[in-house]
Amino acid sequence: MVKVKFVLINRSIFRTCGLIITLLVLMVACSRPDFHFIDGSKASIDDYKGRWLVINYWAEWCKPCIDEVPELNRFHEQMNNSVSIVSISFDKVSNQALEAQVVKYGIEYPVIATAPKPAIDIPMPAALPANYFVAPDGKRYGPVLGPHTAESLAQKVKAFEVQWLSEKTEQ
C-alpha cells in the first residue's frame, strides 16, 4: 500500500513538472521579440500598440532613401510622443556595417538589426524608399513608396488614421 502511494505521488510530481516546463517554453516562445535594434534592445510590433508606428525600408545605394534621412530625423523628433518610427535596411548587411551606415548618414531614429533576422509580418517592398504604417490596433497600411518629408509623413499618418477610424466605426 505504501509503495502504491509513492508511485502515484511521483507520477503526479512528474506530470506537474512536465506541465510547468511546457508552460514556460510556451511563454518564452510567445514573448519572443519580433526584432532587435542595433543598440541591442529588443521589441515587438505589439510594443507599439496604442500608437502609430511607421516602418521605413531603406538602402544605402538608394539616393532618395539617403536624402530622406534628415526628414525622417525631423519626423522622429517632432512626432516622438504620438508616432514612432523604426527603420529596416533593405540590404542584407552585417550589423556592424549597418551601425557604420547609421553613423555615416546621421540616422537618429531606431534602426532594426539585420541579425537575428527580423520577424515582422510585413513584406519587403518592391521599390524604395518605402513606408508601412501600423495603426494603434496593429492594422497595417502600405507600402507607401517614394521619399517623404516630415510633413508628408505626418499627413499620411493623419489620412490613414481617418481611414482606420472610419473602418472601426463600420465594424
N, C-alpha and C positions, 0 to 999 in steps of 0.2 A: 504494500500500500504506500509506503514511504517512497519507494522507487518511482511509482507512477506519478506522484505529485511533483517530484523533482524533474522528471521528463516533461511534464506539462508546463511547469514553470519555465524551463529552458526554452521550450518551443515558443512560449508567449514572449519571452525576452527577445528571441531571435526575430520574431515577427515584428515586434515593436521597433527594434533596431533597424530592421530592413525598411520599415515604413518611414522612419526618421531619415535614413540615408537617402531614400528615394525622394522625399520631400525636399531635402537640402539640395540635391542635384537639380531638381526641377526649379527651385528658387534661383539658384545660380545661373542656370541656363536662361531663364526668363528675364533675369535682370542684367543680362549681358549688354554692354553699351553697343550702340549702333556704330560708333566711330570714336577715334582718338584724335585729339588735336596735336599739332606739332609741339606744343608746350608740355605734352604728357598727360593732360587732363582728358577725361572721358565723358561722353554724353550720348544721349539717345534723342531721337526726334520727340519722344514723349516728354522729355525735359522742357520742351518749348511749348507744351500745351498751355493754352490760356493767353498766348500772344502770337503775333505773326512772326514767321520765320522766312527769310529769303535765303535760298541756296544758290550760290553763284558758281557756275562752272567756268574755268578759265584755263589758259595755257600760256607758257612763256613765249611761244612762237606766234601767238595771236596778238598782233599790234593793237586792235581795238580793245582787247582784254587788258593789256598793259595801260593803255590810255585811260581806261575806265577806273583804274585803281584809286586815283585821288578822289573821284566822285563817290566810290564805294566807301572810302575812308570817311568822307564827309557825311554820307548817309548813316554810317555806323555811329558817328559822333552825335548827329542830330536826333536819330531815332532810337538811341540806345534804351530808353525807358519803355518804348512801346513796340518796337520791332527789332528782332535780332537778325543778324546776317552771319552766315558762315560760308566759307569758300572751299571748293574742291578742285584740285588740279585735274585737268583732262588727261594729262600725261602720266605715265607710269614711271615717275622718277622716285629716287630714294628719298626718305625723309630728310636726310642730310642735304641733298640737292634742293629739296623743297624749302627747307629753312633758309638756305642761301638766297633763293629767289624772293622769299618774304622780306629779307633784309634789303636785297638789291632794289626791289621795287617799292619799299616802304609800306607794305601792307600792314594795316593796323587792326583789322578785324580778324576773328578766329579763322584759322586755316586747318582743314581736316588733313590728318596724316595719311599717307598712301599705304603705310603698313602699320598695323594689320589693315587689310583691305576694308574700307567702309562697307557696312551692311545697311545701306539705305535703299528703300524700295522706291527709288526714282531712277528712271532710265538715263543712260548717258545721252546727252543731246546730240543731234546730227550736225549742229553748227555752233560756233562760239562768237562772242560770249553768250551765255545762256543763263537765265534765272528761272528758278522754280519758286513758287510762293506757297507756303504751308499755312493754312488758316489755324486759328486757335484750337479747333477741334481735330486737327490733323488732316483735313481735306486738302488735297494738293491741286495746284493750278500751274499750268505752263507746259512746256518751256516758253518763255518769252525771250526771243532771240534778238541779238544786237546790243550795242553799247547803250548805257543809260547814264543819266546824270542823277545826282541825289534827288532832285525834284521829280524827275520822271519815275524813279523807283517809288517814291512816296505816293505819286499819283496812281501807279499800278496797284500798290497796296490798297489804296482807298477804293479803286474801281473793283478789285477782287473782293474787298470787304462788303461793298454794296451787293455784289452778286452773291456772295456767301450768305449774307443776312436774308436776301430775297429767297434763296434756296431753302434756308432754315424755316422761314415762315410758311413756305409752300408745303413742307412736310407734315 
